[in-house]
């Protein structure tokens, strides 16, 4: 067989059923953490992230009258969790101690809930016309956001940090 054929056949042979089940239950991003991507299905992880967000976020808002505090608490918890995962990965690189240490940073990367939460905070600020929008609408804020996106694309190598920072900058540009 050629390399192309084995690249396409091996993941199908080894991981098709678990990947299919995870895709059906809207968790294709979790499948990418544990298995090689199926041919031509690698981008489905983003659909899973969106569906998970749209399923969970309305419940959070419905159950909480003070949902900005809940959103900030969730983001803070997620960021602490992400920092813990990055720290574990840096200390125990390729450690045989636990596969958890190798999968956790990838799982955080493929959930992207932090980026979705930043967008939700932007929507909240616009919907309720919060005073901070005066700062967001300023030319200086727009220039800093655009420059920040360019700098993060060039210099950051940590995907988790880069995505969160870039999502903040993109949120400022989108709100404008």
Backbone as CSV, one residue per row, in Angstrom:
resi,resn,N_x,N_y,N_z,CA_x,CA_y,CA_z,C_x,C_y,C_z
1,UNK,0.823,-1.195,0.000,0.000,0.000,0.000,0.859,1.248,0.000
2,UNK,0.310,2.269,-0.531,1.033,3.544,-0.495,0.794,4.219,0.858
3,UNK,1.591,5.231,1.128,1.440,5.975,2.383,0.077,6.633,2.500
4,UNK,-0.454,7.119,1.383,-1.753,7.778,1.405,-2.831,6.788,1.798
5,UNK,-2.784,5.600,1.233,-3.800,4.603,1.563,-3.727,4.202,3.029
6,UNK,-2.548,3.985,3.576,-2.443,3.593,4.979,-2.843,4.744,5.889
7,UNK,-2.558,5.992,5.480,-2.973,7.153,6.261,-4.493,7.211,6.368
8,UNK,-5.178,6.842,5.278,-6.631,6.911,5.276,-7.271,5.668,5.889
9,UNK,-6.699,4.519,5.673,-7.320,3.265,6.106,-7.086,2.982,7.586
10,UNK,-5.884,3.262,8.081,-5.568,2.920,9.470,-6.530,3.547,10.485
11,UNK,-6.786,4.868,10.452,-7.737,5.430,11.416,-9.144,4.862,11.262
12,UNK,-9.543,4.590,10.023,-10.869,4.000,9.810,-10.950,2.611,10.423
13,UNK,-9.911,1.834,10.230,-9.899,0.465,10.750,-9.850,0.450,12.272
14,UNK,-9.058,1.328,12.854,-8.829,1.292,14.299,-9.852,2.079,15.117
15,UNK,-10.325,3.197,14.592,-11.090,4.109,15.434,-12.450,4.513,14.873
16,UNK,-12.937,3.854,13.863,-14.150,4.321,13.224,-15.352,4.299,14.164
17,UNK,-15.594,3.193,14.842,-16.781,3.067,15.691,-16.751,4.074,16.851
18,UNK,-15.644,4.178,17.621,-15.662,5.184,18.691,-15.800,6.611,18.163
19,UNK,-15.133,6.907,17.052,-15.244,8.244,16.467,-16.673,8.516,15.992
20,UNK,-17.306,7.518,15.394,-18.685,7.667,14.932,-19.618,7.926,16.105
21,UNK,-19.466,7.158,17.168,-20.320,7.338,18.347,-20.115,8.729,18.947
22,UNK,-18.864,9.139,19.088,-18.600,10.469,19.636,-19.151,11.568,18.732
23,UNK,-19.105,11.388,17.431,-19.668,12.380,16.516,-21.188,12.424,16.625
24,UNK,-21.819,11.267,16.760,-23.279,11.223,16.872,-23.757,11.918,18.137
25,UNK,-23.029,11.751,19.233,-23.439,12.389,20.489,-22.813,13.774,20.659
26,UNK,-22.379,14.364,19.554,-21.863,15.728,19.478,-20.598,15.947,20.299
27,UNK,-19.713,14.947,20.313,-18.426,15.057,20.987,-17.249,14.715,20.058
28,UNK,-17.277,15.182,18.807,-16.156,14.840,17.919,-14.840,15.442,18.390
29,UNK,-14.896,16.537,19.132,-13.669,17.149,19.653,-13.003,16.246,20.684
30,UNK,-13.767,15.510,21.447,-13.204,14.567,22.410,-12.524,13.414,21.673
31,UNK,-13.114,12.988,20.569,-12.509,11.927,19.766,-11.131,12.291,19.247
32,UNK,-10.927,13.551,18.912,-9.617,13.979,18.408,-8.539,13.942,19.486
33,UNK,-8.941,13.999,20.723,-7.963,13.943,21.815,-7.390,12.536,21.936
34,UNK,-8.222,11.541,21.753,-7.816,10.159,22.004,-7.457,9.360,20.757
35,UNK,-7.936,9.782,19.599,-7.733,9.012,18.378,-7.191,9.899,17.268
36,UNK,-6.607,9.255,16.260,-6.227,9.991,15.060,-7.503,10.435,14.362
37,UNK,-7.469,11.606,13.713,-8.686,12.051,13.023,-9.029,11.127,11.856
38,UNK,-10.311,10.961,11.651,-10.753,10.203,10.489,-10.508,11.038,9.239
39,UNK,-10.221,10.393,8.126,-9.998,11.150,6.890,-11.195,12.038,6.557
40,UNK,-10.915,13.265,6.226,-11.908,14.249,5.799,-12.917,14.605,6.886
41,UNK,-12.612,14.288,8.144,-13.526,14.589,9.238,-12.841,15.404,10.334
42,UNK,-11.635,15.843,10.097,-10.861,16.524,11.129,-11.457,17.831,11.616
43,UNK,-12.181,18.536,10.777,-12.726,19.832,11.174,-14.040,19.717,11.937
44,UNK,-14.563,18.520,12.068,-15.846,18.373,12.771,-15.740,18.720,14.250
45,UNK,-14.520,18.796,14.787,-14.378,19.138,16.197,-15.006,20.495,16.505
46,UNK,-14.923,21.443,15.561,-15.471,22.776,15.825,-16.995,22.748,15.872
47,UNK,-17.615,21.875,15.101,-19.068,21.732,15.161,-19.472,21.195,16.526
48,UNK,-18.706,20.245,17.038,-18.975,19.712,18.366,-18.866,20.789,19.434
49,UNK,-17.847,21.621,19.342,-17.672,22.699,20.321,-18.875,23.635,20.286
50,UNK,-19.310,24.009,19.099,-20.452,24.911,18.983,-21.715,24.278,19.549
51,UNK,-21.977,23.028,19.213,-23.181,22.364,19.716,-23.143,22.218,21.232
52,UNK,-21.983,21.894,21.787,-21.855,21.793,23.241,-22.122,23.153,23.889
53,UNK,-21.572,24.196,23.299,-21.779,25.543,23.838,-23.257,25.915,23.785
54,UNK,-23.903,25.703,22.633,-25.303,26.094,22.483,-26.229,25.242,23.341
55,UNK,-25.791,24.081,23.743,-26.592,23.243,24.647,-26.414,23.691,26.100
56,UNK,-25.189,23.984,26.490,-24.886,24.275,27.893,-25.162,25.733,28.257
57,UNK,-24.807,26.672,27.393,-24.889,28.083,27.747,-26.301,28.551,28.094
58,UNK,-27.339,28.214,27.329,-28.692,28.647,27.709,-29.115,28.110,29.077
59,UNK,-28.674,26.913,29.413,-29.006,26.365,30.730,-28.353,27.183,31.839
60,UNK,-27.105,27.573,31.615,-26.411,28.391,32.612,-27.135,29.725,32.780
61,UNK,-27.501,30.345,31.693,-28.180,31.644,31.763,-29.558,31.505,32.398
62,UNK,-30.292,30.461,32.039,-31.636,30.257,32.572,-31.612,30.034,34.079
63,UNK,-30.651,29.279,34.538,-30.601,28.923,35.956,-29.997,30.001,36.834
64,UNK,-29.451,31.038,36.269,-28.778,32.053,37.066,-29.327,33.432,36.747
65,UNK,-29.821,34.120,37.777,-30.311,35.482,37.566,-29.157,36.468,37.446
66,UNK,-28.059,36.131,38.050,-26.873,36.992,37.976,-25.834,36.287,37.113
67,UNK,-26.140,36.090,35.841,-25.311,35.229,35.013,-23.960,35.804,34.637
68,UNK,-23.764,37.099,34.740,-22.431,37.610,34.457,-21.436,37.057,35.473
69,UNK,-21.847,37.003,36.727,-20.972,36.438,37.759,-20.714,34.957,37.484
70,UNK,-21.734,34.248,37.033,-21.559,32.830,36.718,-20.605,32.663,35.536
71,UNK,-20.777,33.495,34.527,-19.897,33.429,33.361,-18.450,33.688,33.781
72,UNK,-18.246,34.719,34.577,-16.888,35.027,35.032,-16.325,33.907,35.904
73,UNK,-17.171,33.300,36.723,-16.725,32.181,37.548,-16.337,30.989,36.683
74,UNK,-17.121,30.701,35.668,-16.813,29.588,34.763,-15.502,29.856,34.023
75,UNK,-15.326,31.082,33.535,-14.089,31.417,32.833,-12.899,31.299,33.774
76,UNK,-13.051,31.811,35.003,-11.951,31.719,35.971,-11.623,30.262,36.276
77,UNK,-12.644,29.429,36.471,-12.421,28.010,36.733,-11.733,27.349,35.544
78,UNK,-12.211,27.642,34.359,-11.626,27.054,33.158,-10.171,27.468,32.997
79,UNK,-9.880,28.746,33.224,-8.508,29.220,33.087,-7.591,28.565,34.119
80,UNK,-8.067,28.415,35.345,-7.266,27.720,36.353,-7.032,26.268,35.947
81,UNK,-8.070,25.642,35.420,-7.968,24.265,34.939,-6.962,24.177,33.794
82,UNK,-7.022,25.145,32.873,-6.089,25.159,31.743,-4.659,25.381,32.216
83,UNK,-4.462,26.298,33.150,-3.123,26.531,33.682,-2.586,25.297,34.394
84,UNK,-3.455,24.611,35.121,-3.053,23.373,35.785,-2.630,22.334,34.751
85,UNK,-3.400,22.208,33.690,-3.074,21.239,32.646,-1.755,21.571,31.966
86,UNK,-1.538,22.851,31.680,-0.284,23.260,31.047,0.889,22.980,31.979
87,UNK,0.706,23.276,33.267,1.761,23.028,34.251,2.073,21.540,34.348
88,UNK,1.040,20.726,34.405,1.239,19.270,34.454,1.988,18.807,33.219
89,UNK,1.605,19.302,32.059,2.251,18.910,30.802,3.723,19.317,30.799
90,UNK,4.017,20.513,31.313,5.406,20.976,31.310,6.259,20.179,32.296
91,UNK,5.686,19.811,33.437,6.444,19.066,34.444,6.609,17.606,34.043
92,UNK,5.564,17.018,33.521,5.563,15.589,33.225,5.468,15.320,31.732
93,UNK,6.297,15.957,30.951,6.252,15.780,29.503,6.456,14.312,29.146
94,UNK,5.506,13.773,28.403,5.526,12.377,27.956,5.766,11.398,29.109
95,UNK,5.182,11.703,30.234,5.354,10.874,31.419,4.553,9.583,31.306
96,UNK,5.149,8.470,31.698,4.392,7.224,31.700,3.470,7.100,32.918
97,UNK,3.487,8.119,33.795,2.702,8.058,35.025,1.217,7.912,34.721
98,UNK,0.736,8.711,33.814,-0.688,8.676,33.520,-0.944,9.239,32.130
99,UNK,-1.806,8.574,31.363,-2.169,9.168,30.071,-2.951,10.466,30.258
100,UNK,-3.533,10.656,31.441,-4.274,11.870,31.746,-3.403,13.104,31.551
101,UNK,-2.139,13.019,31.943,-1.252,14.172,31.826,-0.989,14.545,30.379
102,UNK,-1.071,13.580,29.478,-0.851,13.869,28.062,-2.137,14.294,27.359
103,UNK,-3.296,13.779,27.783,-4.557,14.075,27.114,-5.211,15.366,27.593
104,UNK,-4.981,15.747,28.849,-5.673,16.897,29.417,-5.445,18.196,28.642
105,UNK,-4.212,18.584,28.327,-4.044,19.829,27.550,-4.730,19.763,26.180
106,UNK,-4.705,18.604,25.546,-5.381,18.477,24.246,-6.892,18.589,24.403
107,UNK,-7.431,18.036,25.474,-8.869,18.126,25.717,-9.273,19.582,25.925
108,UNK,-8.472,20.325,26.664,-8.762,21.743,26.881,-8.709,22.499,25.559
109,UNK,-7.717,22.187,24.745,-7.589,22.863,23.457,-8.798,22.605,22.565
110,UNK,-9.300,21.384,22.554,-10.400,21.041,21.653,-11.782,21.319,22.221
111,UNK,-11.885,21.900,23.428,-13.200,22.315,23.898,-13.467,23.773,23.557
112,UNK,-12.460,24.619,23.667,-12.545,26.044,23.299,-13.701,26.786,23.970
113,UNK,-14.174,26.309,25.090,-15.290,26.971,25.755,-14.901,28.363,26.231
114,UNK,-13.627,28.578,26.512,-13.188,29.899,26.947,-13.408,30.939,25.853
115,UNK,-13.119,30.570,24.627,-13.307,31.498,23.509,-14.784,31.805,23.292
116,UNK,-15.626,30.786,23.431,-17.069,30.988,23.291,-17.587,31.883,24.417
117,UNK,-17.050,31.709,25.614,-17.477,32.518,26.750,-17.098,33.983,26.559
118,UNK,-15.943,34.230,25.984,-15.540,35.615,25.704,-16.551,36.260,24.758
119,UNK,-16.971,35.539,23.736,-17.990,36.055,22.824,-19.312,36.306,23.525
120,UNK,-19.672,35.420,24.456,-20.915,35.603,25.214,-20.835,36.839,26.097
121,UNK,-19.681,37.097,26.672,-19.510,38.309,27.481,-19.639,39.546,26.597
122,UNK,-19.062,39.499,25.392,-19.216,40.613,24.456,-20.679,40.856,24.113
123,UNK,-21.427,39.784,23.876,-22.855,39.909,23.572,-23.611,40.494,24.764
124,UNK,-23.251,40.054,25.958,-23.875,40.584,27.174,-23.648,42.089,27.281
125,UNK,-22.414,42.521,27.052,-22.093,43.941,27.157,-22.877,44.768,26.142
126,UNK,-23.014,44.266,24.934,-23.761,44.992,23.908,-25.255,44.992,24.228
127,UNK,-25.784,43.843,24.613,-27.228,43.719,24.869,-27.671,44.634,26.004
128,UNK,-26.874,44.689,27.067,-27.241,45.513,28.211,-26.575,46.889,28.197
129,UNK,-25.909,47.209,27.090,-25.309,48.522,26.882,-24.506,48.978,28.099
130,UNK,-23.559,48.166,28.470,-22.738,48.445,29.640,-21.772,49.596,29.368
131,UNK,-21.401,50.295,30.427,-20.540,51.475,30.315,-19.155,51.164,29.771
132,UNK,-18.690,49.943,29.941,-17.355,49.573,29.443,-17.285,49.675,27.920
133,UNK,-18.436,49.694,27.257,-18.447,49.790,25.793,-17.830,51.095,25.299
134,UNK,-17.848,52.130,26.119,-17.201,53.388,25.732,-15.724,53.122,25.456
135,UNK,-15.106,52.313,26.304,-13.706,51.941,26.098,-13.561,51.033,24.878
136,UNK,-14.463,50.059,24.742,-14.391,49.098,23.633,-14.551,49.803,22.293
137,UNK,-15.404,50.821,22.243,-15.665,51.532,20.991,-14.584,52.551,20.626
138,UNK,-13.634,52.790,21.507,-12.618,53.803,21.222,-11.663,53.333,20.125
139,UNK,-11.120,54.299,19.405,-10.151,53.983,18.344,-8.920,53.286,18.921
140,UNK,-8.463,53.728,20.104,-7.299,53.115,20.732,-7.554,51.629,20.995
141,UNK,-8.726,51.303,21.493,-9.072,49.903,21.757,-9.062,49.081,20.469
142,UNK,-9.584,49.639,19.407,-9.610,48.941,18.123,-8.204,48.710,17.586
143,UNK,-7.351,49.706,17.704,-5.968,49.584,17.224,-5.214,48.550,18.051
144,UNK,-5.385,48.602,19.386,-4.724,47.628,20.262,-5.205,46.211,19.941
145,UNK,-6.507,46.053,19.708,-7.048,44.728,19.390,-6.472,44.199,18.074
146,UNK,-6.434,45.024,17.062,-5.881,44.600,15.771,-4.398,44.266,15.891
147,UNK,-3.648,45.112,16.583,-2.222,44.847,16.787,-2.034,43.580,17.623
148,UNK,-2.878,43.394,18.619,-2.790,42.203,19.458,-3.019,40.925,18.675
149,UNK,-3.958,40.949,17.748,-4.209,39.774,16.903,-2.974,39.466,16.064
150,UNK,-2.409,40.486,15.477,-1.219,40.284,14.639,-0.059,39.750,15.472
151,UNK,0.179,40.343,16.633,1.275,39.899,17.496,1.046,38.466,17.970
152,UNK,-0.188,38.140,18.365,-0.449,36.781,18.852,-0.279,35.745,17.746
153,UNK,-0.609,36.105,16.530,-0.421,35.172,15.415,1.055,34.927,15.126
154,UNK,1.879,35.936,15.357,3.303,35.822,15.053,4.096,35.193,16.189
155,UNK,3.811,35.573,17.436,4.715,35.231,18.523,4.262,34.144,19.484
156,UNK,2.976,33.943,19.680,2.552,32.964,20.681,2.646,31.555,20.147
157,UNK,3.156,30.655,20.979,3.240,29.244,20.577,2.321,28.372,21.401
158,UNK,1.816,28.877,22.526,0.913,28.100,23.358,-0.511,28.323,22.853
159,UNK,-1.097,27.298,22.274,-2.397,27.434,21.618,-3.479,27.875,22.594
160,UNK,-3.475,27.336,23.813,-4.528,27.676,24.766,-4.482,29.164,25.091
161,UNK,-3.320,29.686,25.403,-3.178,31.102,25.718,-3.463,31.946,24.485
162,UNK,-2.925,31.534,23.353,-3.117,32.290,22.112,-4.591,32.400,21.758
163,UNK,-5.321,31.316,21.853,-6.742,31.334,21.503,-7.526,32.261,22.414
164,UNK,-7.242,32.218,23.692,-7.971,33.064,24.634,-7.671,34.537,24.379
165,UNK,-6.416,34.866,24.206,-6.047,36.264,23.947,-6.621,36.721,22.612
166,UNK,-6.485,35.904,21.599,-7.022,36.270,20.280,-8.537,36.427,20.334
167,UNK,-9.224,35.575,21.092,-10.683,35.699,21.184,-11.080,37.012,21.859
168,UNK,-10.304,37.476,22.831,-10.587,38.780,23.453,-10.421,39.904,22.428
169,UNK,-9.344,39.850,21.665,-9.116,40.875,20.646,-10.192,40.821,19.553
170,UNK,-10.533,39.622,19.108,-11.578,39.492,18.088,-12.928,39.966,18.618
171,UNK,-13.202,39.712,19.874,-14.455,40.168,20.475,-14.553,41.695,20.403
172,UNK,-13.466,42.368,20.704,-13.461,43.842,20.625,-13.748,44.283,19.188
173,UNK,-13.116,43.646,18.214,-13.354,44.023,16.824,-14.773,43.693,16.381
174,UNK,-15.302,42.555,16.795,-16.660,42.167,16.406,-17.694,43.090,17.033
175,UNK,-17.508,43.435,18.297,-18.437,44.356,18.963,-18.444,45.711,18.254
176,UNK,-17.272,46.104,17.727,-17.211,47.368,17.001,-17.876,47.246,15.638
